[in-house]
Amino acid sequence: MAAIEPRAAVTPVPTISRSRRTAHFLRHYLEMCAPMCIGFAVGDLIYFWAAEQQGYSEPFAQLPELSVLVVTLTMTAPMTTWMLFRGMPRWATAEMSAVMPVLAIVLLALGWLAIVPDSDLALLEHGLMMPAMLVPMLFRLDLYTGRSGGHHGHGGR
C-alpha cells in the first residue's frame, strides 16, 4: 500500500471582483493625478510670475528647457509626496516618479531634434504626464488594483 502524503496547507486567497479592482485602480490613479494638478496649477502661477519679473512674458515658448524642468518638478514632487504619505512602497513610488523625468528627456530630445516645436514642450509635458503614469500602473496591476496587498495606505480606506 502506498503511503499517503500529507496535503500542503492551502491558505485561501480572497478574490476581489473585477469591478472592485477597477475602482481601486481608478481611485489610485485619480489620487496621484490630483496632487499633480495642484502642483502644476500652483507651480505654473509661481513660474509665470517669476518669469514675468525677469522679462519673459511667455516662458513656455521663451524658456522651453527650463519650462519642462519646472513642469516636471512641480508635478512630480506632489505626486511622490502623496504616494509616500499613503504608504506606497518606496520602490513603486520611485518607479512612478521616474516616469516624469523620462518623459521630459524624451520631449527635450524631440525638441532638440526639431521634431516637436520648442514652444510646445512644456504643454506636452503637462498633457502627457498623467497618461504616462498608466505605463508602470499597467505593468504592476496587482499593486494598483489592490490584489497584492503590497501597500499599506490603500487597503481598507
Secondary structure, 3 states (H helix, E strand, C coil): CCCCCCCCCCCCCCCCCHHHHHHHHHHHHHHHHHHHHHHHHHHHHHHHHHHHHCCCCCHHHHCHHHHHHHHHHHHHHHHHHHHHHCCCCHHHHHHHHHHHHHHHHHHHHHHHCCCCCHHHHHHHHHHHHHHHHHHHHHHCHHHHCCCCCCCCCCCCC
